Amino acid sequence: MMTITYPVKTGIYVNMTNRCPCACTFCLRHNGEGVYGSDSLWLDREPTVQEVCDSLDKWDLSQYTEIVFCGYGEPTERLDDLLAVAAYIKGKSNIPLRINTNGLADLIHGESVAHKLKGLIDTVSVSLNATDAETYNAVVRPKFGLPSYEAMLKFTADCVGIVPNVVMTVVDVVTTPEEQERCREICESVGATLRIRPYEE
């Protein structure tokens, strides 16, 4: 039985893919089969849009504060399918929708994609985790190499004005307080809000 949706605190998380263009040094996938008490998040295959919608239908959404596209992979690897699921949810509920992403969707798809999120996604949370391209490359290890950092910042800036809430996160174990302050400045420069995220085993 594949784990397509699972609860984390007050949210329902959606696990649509295990594909990811990064190999972050701090990735929770290194630690085990699942997170926050979930069953294994390794998928036998990628679920169809219908399977994802059916899985979400099993939850009483009135008991939760948001739906988050975030599992054991980069959700924007399946951007069009993700947006199809988002449209389905928007058709039946006012629950806010969030994407947790590495921000490399433009590189994954070879085009600017932020405009596709309009009216469907309420929050985009982008992993920043570094103050320059070289450090980012060493920590995040993206397959696209050094251009990834600027692409991630551009995607974030593109989301501002399209998505109501744009956040950038840094994990506390990979940044010093000084780096976190510099990250705050970077966030402000693109119009996003910084959230410092505790690393959880």
Secondary structure, 3 states (H helix, E strand, C coil): CCCCEEEECCEEEECCCCCCCCCCCCCHHHCCCCCCCCCCCCCCCCCCHHHHHHHHHCCCHHHCCEEEECCCCCHHHHHHHHHHHHHHHHCCCCCCEEEEECCCHHHHHCCCCHHHHCCCCCEEEEECCCCCHHHHHHHHCCCCCCHHHHHHHHHHHHHECCECEEEEEEEHHHCCHHHHHHHHHHHHHHCCEEEEECCCC
